[in-house]
Amino acid sequence: MRPVSHVIISTGVSLAVYVWLHSISCAFFCLFAGVLIDVDHILDYFFCKKRIPFSYKELNDYCKFDVEGKISVIFHSYELVIVLWIVYTFFNSRVLLGIAIGATVHLLCDAFANPFKFKSYLLSYRHYHKYERKKFYVDGFFKDKK
Ligand SMILES: [Zn+2]
């Protein structure tokens, strides 16, 4: 999913969170987490290319078209979201609640919008397949590209 879509969706969810809880910190961190989880794409780029991307286009092209490469996107994982919710239940912090909501919404949006198998958002699944990106696409993805 494109960053602008995450900004729009996370802004809407953050506003709803604010109306629900009247907590600026919860709403802010919901927006913060809902958008900035994509920072792990920059980390992947850095570890793959051994440099930072010089432009958004360069990073976007890498994310969309480098299908033969590896992808770890460590923040895009159901495991992380579950840990965030567990940590929130222990500390009952509005900041942690905002981060958990934002991360959950981000992950669900990506899971439904991107051409990856739903289970590919399990970090353990990606690790099992040695982070080889081509293993995570939905069936028929490459057939559609020919
Ligand atoms: Zn994402």
py3Dmol code that shows the C-alpha trace and the ligand (Angstrom):
import py3Dmol

protein = """\
ATOM      1  CA  MET A   1       0.000   0.000   0.000  1.00  0.00           C
ATOM      2  CA  ARG A   2       1.279   3.466  -0.857  1.00  0.00           C
ATOM      3  CA  PRO A   3       2.442   5.761   1.973  1.00  0.00           C
ATOM      4  CA  VAL A   4      -0.189   8.381   1.125  1.00  0.00           C
ATOM      5  CA  SER A   5      -2.898   5.744   1.623  1.00  0.00           C
ATOM      6  CA  HIS A   6      -1.434   4.903   5.034  1.00  0.00           C
ATOM      7  CA  VAL A   7      -1.402   8.613   5.935  1.00  0.00           C
ATOM      8  CA  ILE A   8      -5.066   9.005   4.952  1.00  0.00           C
ATOM      9  CA  ILE A   9      -6.258   5.827   6.693  1.00  0.00           C
ATOM     10  CA  SER A  10      -4.128   6.376   9.801  1.00  0.00           C
ATOM     11  CA  THR A  11      -5.319   9.980  10.075  1.00  0.00           C
ATOM     12  CA  GLY A  12      -8.936   8.800   9.971  1.00  0.00           C
ATOM     13  CA  VAL A  13      -8.301   6.053  12.521  1.00  0.00           C
ATOM     14  CA  SER A  14      -6.377   8.477  14.760  1.00  0.00           C
ATOM     15  CA  LEU A  15      -9.261  10.946  14.657  1.00  0.00           C
ATOM     16  CA  ALA A  16     -11.662   8.157  15.603  1.00  0.00           C
ATOM     17  CA  VAL A  17      -9.329   7.153  18.443  1.00  0.00           C
ATOM     18  CA  TYR A  18      -9.252  10.747  19.649  1.00  0.00           C
ATOM     19  CA  VAL A  19     -13.051  11.015  19.569  1.00  0.00           C
ATOM     20  CA  TRP A  20     -13.304   7.673  21.404  1.00  0.00           C
ATOM     21  CA  LEU A  21     -10.658   8.179  24.115  1.00  0.00           C
ATOM     22  CA  HIS A  22     -10.051  11.962  24.171  1.00  0.00           C
ATOM     23  CA  SER A  23      -6.333  11.210  24.267  1.00  0.00           C
ATOM     24  CA  ILE A  24      -3.984  13.279  22.105  1.00  0.00           C
ATOM     25  CA  SER A  25      -1.049  10.976  22.876  1.00  0.00           C
ATOM     26  CA  CYS A  26      -2.995   7.858  21.886  1.00  0.00           C
ATOM     27  CA  ALA A  27      -4.179   9.476  18.644  1.00  0.00           C
ATOM     28  CA  PHE A  28      -0.701  10.824  17.832  1.00  0.00           C
ATOM     29  CA  PHE A  29       1.048   7.497  18.361  1.00  0.00           C
ATOM     30  CA  CYS A  30      -1.664   5.729  16.391  1.00  0.00           C
ATOM     31  CA  LEU A  31      -0.868   8.005  13.440  1.00  0.00           C
ATOM     32  CA  PHE A  32       2.876   7.720  14.121  1.00  0.00           C
ATOM     33  CA  ALA A  33       2.863   3.900  14.129  1.00  0.00           C
ATOM     34  CA  GLY A  34       0.332   3.635  11.329  1.00  0.00           C
ATOM     35  CA  VAL A  35       2.604   5.506   8.944  1.00  0.00           C
ATOM     36  CA  LEU A  36       6.163   4.964  10.129  1.00  0.00           C
ATOM     37  CA  ILE A  37       6.095   1.189  10.219  1.00  0.00           C
ATOM     38  CA  ASP A  38       7.080   1.438   6.558  1.00  0.00           C
ATOM     39  CA  VAL A  39      10.519   2.595   7.693  1.00  0.00           C
ATOM     40  CA  ASP A  40      11.527  -1.063   7.578  1.00  0.00           C
ATOM     41  CA  HIS A  41      11.418  -0.855   3.765  1.00  0.00           C
ATOM     42  CA  ILE A  42      14.310   1.617   4.007  1.00  0.00           C
ATOM     43  CA  LEU A  43      16.155  -0.808   6.292  1.00  0.00           C
ATOM     44  CA  ASP A  44      15.631  -3.619   3.749  1.00  0.00           C
ATOM     45  CA  TYR A  45      16.891  -1.366   0.964  1.00  0.00           C
ATOM     46  CA  PHE A  46      19.917  -0.415   3.031  1.00  0.00           C
ATOM     47  CA  PHE A  47      20.861  -4.027   3.829  1.00  0.00           C
ATOM     48  CA  CYS A  48      20.285  -5.133   0.234  1.00  0.00           C
ATOM     49  CA  LYS A  49      21.951  -2.262  -1.643  1.00  0.00           C
ATOM     50  CA  LYS A  50      24.439  -1.222   1.079  1.00  0.00           C
ATOM     51  CA  ARG A  51      23.344   2.403   0.838  1.00  0.00           C
ATOM     52  CA  ILE A  52      20.316   4.567   1.555  1.00  0.00           C
ATOM     53  CA  PRO A  53      17.866   5.264  -1.283  1.00  0.00           C
ATOM     54  CA  PHE A  54      18.477   8.617  -2.961  1.00  0.00           C
ATOM     55  CA  SER A  55      14.835   9.219  -3.798  1.00  0.00           C
ATOM     56  CA  TYR A  56      11.351   7.983  -3.029  1.00  0.00           C
ATOM     57  CA  LYS A  57      11.101   6.642  -6.594  1.00  0.00           C
ATOM     58  CA  GLU A  58      14.228   4.568  -6.102  1.00  0.00           C
ATOM     59  CA  LEU A  59      12.831   3.051  -2.906  1.00  0.00           C
ATOM     60  CA  ASN A  60       9.398   2.523  -4.460  1.00  0.00           C
ATOM     61  CA  ASP A  61      10.886   0.805  -7.516  1.00  0.00           C
ATOM     62  CA  TYR A  62      12.873  -1.472  -5.225  1.00  0.00           C
ATOM     63  CA  CYS A  63       9.753  -2.335  -3.226  1.00  0.00           C
ATOM     64  CA  LYS A  64       7.572  -2.948  -6.284  1.00  0.00           C
ATOM     65  CA  PHE A  65       9.826  -4.463  -8.898  1.00  0.00           C
ATOM     66  CA  ASP A  66      12.755  -6.175  -7.192  1.00  0.00           C
ATOM     67  CA  VAL A  67      10.830  -9.442  -6.994  1.00  0.00           C
ATOM     68  CA  GLU A  68      13.931 -11.638  -7.008  1.00  0.00           C
ATOM     69  CA  GLY A  69      15.415 -10.042  -3.916  1.00  0.00           C
ATOM     70  CA  LYS A  70      14.907 -10.638  -0.246  1.00  0.00           C
ATOM     71  CA  ILE A  71      12.413  -8.921   1.992  1.00  0.00           C
ATOM     72  CA  SER A  72      12.425  -8.927   5.765  1.00  0.00           C
ATOM     73  CA  VAL A  73      10.286  -5.854   6.681  1.00  0.00           C
ATOM     74  CA  ILE A  74      10.643  -6.732  10.338  1.00  0.00           C
ATOM     75  CA  PHE A  75       7.945  -4.326  11.538  1.00  0.00           C
ATOM     76  CA  HIS A  76       5.359  -5.843   9.184  1.00  0.00           C
ATOM     77  CA  SER A  77       4.608  -8.900  11.256  1.00  0.00           C
ATOM     78  CA  TYR A  78       1.679 -10.403  13.092  1.00  0.00           C
ATOM     79  CA  GLU A  79       4.114 -11.424  15.815  1.00  0.00           C
ATOM     80  CA  LEU A  80       5.083  -7.799  16.460  1.00  0.00           C
ATOM     81  CA  VAL A  81       1.431  -6.721  16.579  1.00  0.00           C
ATOM     82  CA  ILE A  82       0.618  -9.501  19.066  1.00  0.00           C
ATOM     83  CA  VAL A  83       3.586  -8.485  21.235  1.00  0.00           C
ATOM     84  CA  LEU A  84       2.436  -4.848  21.103  1.00  0.00           C
ATOM     85  CA  TRP A  85      -1.052  -5.826  22.328  1.00  0.00           C
ATOM     86  CA  ILE A  86       0.411  -7.997  25.092  1.00  0.00           C
ATOM     87  CA  VAL A  87       2.715  -5.193  26.228  1.00  0.00           C
ATOM     88  CA  TYR A  88      -0.217  -2.800  26.173  1.00  0.00           C
ATOM     89  CA  THR A  89      -2.282  -5.080  28.419  1.00  0.00           C
ATOM     90  CA  PHE A  90       0.556  -5.153  30.969  1.00  0.00           C
ATOM     91  CA  PHE A  91       1.217  -1.411  31.065  1.00  0.00           C
ATOM     92  CA  ASN A  92      -2.223  -0.052  30.075  1.00  0.00           C
ATOM     93  CA  SER A  93      -0.625   3.034  28.523  1.00  0.00           C
ATOM     94  CA  ARG A  94      -2.444   5.253  26.032  1.00  0.00           C
ATOM     95  CA  VAL A  95       0.801   5.628  24.059  1.00  0.00           C
ATOM     96  CA  LEU A  96       1.149   1.844  23.766  1.00  0.00           C
ATOM     97  CA  LEU A  97      -2.533   1.542  22.840  1.00  0.00           C
ATOM     98  CA  GLY A  98      -2.042   4.093  20.052  1.00  0.00           C
ATOM     99  CA  ILE A  99       1.010   2.242  18.747  1.00  0.00           C
ATOM    100  CA  ALA A 100      -0.828  -1.106  18.873  1.00  0.00           C
ATOM    101  CA  ILE A 101      -3.869   0.273  17.030  1.00  0.00           C
ATOM    102  CA  GLY A 102      -1.740   2.050  14.429  1.00  0.00           C
ATOM    103  CA  ALA A 103       0.444  -0.998  13.788  1.00  0.00           C
ATOM    104  CA  THR A 104      -2.572  -3.303  13.564  1.00  0.00           C
ATOM    105  CA  VAL A 105      -4.394  -1.068  11.096  1.00  0.00           C
ATOM    106  CA  HIS A 106      -1.242  -0.667   8.999  1.00  0.00           C
ATOM    107  CA  LEU A 107      -0.643  -4.404   8.860  1.00  0.00           C
ATOM    108  CA  LEU A 108      -4.253  -5.210   7.974  1.00  0.00           C
ATOM    109  CA  CYS A 109      -4.291  -2.578   5.220  1.00  0.00           C
ATOM    110  CA  ASP A 110      -1.083  -4.005   3.746  1.00  0.00           C
ATOM    111  CA  ALA A 111      -2.329  -7.575   4.068  1.00  0.00           C
ATOM    112  CA  PHE A 112      -5.479  -6.771   2.089  1.00  0.00           C
ATOM    113  CA  ALA A 113      -4.002  -4.301  -0.417  1.00  0.00           C
ATOM    114  CA  ASN A 114      -0.633  -5.833  -1.336  1.00  0.00           C
ATOM    115  CA  PRO A 115      -0.187  -8.852  -3.618  1.00  0.00           C
ATOM    116  CA  PHE A 116       1.294 -11.007  -0.855  1.00  0.00           C
ATOM    117  CA  LYS A 117      -0.122 -14.111   0.770  1.00  0.00           C
ATOM    118  CA  PHE A 118      -1.810 -13.341   4.068  1.00  0.00           C
ATOM    119  CA  LYS A 119       0.578 -15.675   5.895  1.00  0.00           C
ATOM    120  CA  SER A 120       3.593 -13.871   4.451  1.00  0.00           C
ATOM    121  CA  TYR A 121       3.040 -11.230   7.124  1.00  0.00           C
ATOM    122  CA  LEU A 122       4.226 -13.772   9.673  1.00  0.00           C
ATOM    123  CA  LEU A 123       7.878 -12.963  10.368  1.00  0.00           C
ATOM    124  CA  SER A 124       8.446 -16.627  11.222  1.00  0.00           C
ATOM    125  CA  TYR A 125       7.033 -17.620   7.792  1.00  0.00           C
ATOM    126  CA  ARG A 126       9.360 -15.179   6.041  1.00  0.00           C
ATOM    127  CA  HIS A 127      12.283 -16.440   8.108  1.00  0.00           C
ATOM    128  CA  TYR A 128      11.412 -20.063   7.251  1.00  0.00           C
ATOM    129  CA  HIS A 129      11.539 -19.137   3.552  1.00  0.00           C
ATOM    130  CA  LYS A 130      14.829 -17.253   3.992  1.00  0.00           C
ATOM    131  CA  TYR A 131      13.122 -13.926   3.199  1.00  0.00           C
ATOM    132  CA  GLU A 132      12.948 -14.729  -0.531  1.00  0.00           C
ATOM    133  CA  ARG A 133      10.374 -12.266  -1.778  1.00  0.00           C
ATOM    134  CA  LYS A 134       9.104 -14.347  -4.698  1.00  0.00           C
ATOM    135  CA  LYS A 135       7.790 -16.963  -2.243  1.00  0.00           C
ATOM    136  CA  PHE A 136       5.427 -14.449  -0.631  1.00  0.00           C
ATOM    137  CA  TYR A 137       3.396 -13.299  -3.625  1.00  0.00           C
ATOM    138  CA  VAL A 138      -0.143 -14.547  -4.094  1.00  0.00           C
ATOM    139  CA  ASP A 139      -0.583 -17.460  -6.470  1.00  0.00           C
ATOM    140  CA  GLY A 140      -0.784 -16.270 -10.048  1.00  0.00           C
ATOM    141  CA  PHE A 141       1.080 -13.029  -9.419  1.00  0.00           C
ATOM    142  CA  PHE A 142       3.900 -13.848 -11.829  1.00  0.00           C
ATOM    143  CA  LYS A 143       1.525 -15.370 -14.397  1.00  0.00           C
ATOM    144  CA  ASP A 144      -0.330 -12.042 -14.527  1.00  0.00           C
ATOM    145  CA  LYS A 145       2.954 -10.220 -15.235  1.00  0.00           C
ATOM    146  CA  LYS A 146       3.748 -12.214 -18.396  1.00  0.00           C
TER     147      LYS A 146
END
"""
ligand_1 = """\
1
ZN
Zn 3.477 -1.209 5.098
"""
view = py3Dmol.view(width=600, height=400)
view.addModel(protein, "pdb")
view.setStyle({"model": 0}, {"cartoon": {"style": "trace"}})
view.addModel(ligand_1, "xyz")
view.setStyle({"model": 1}, {"stick": {}})
view.zoomTo()
view.show()
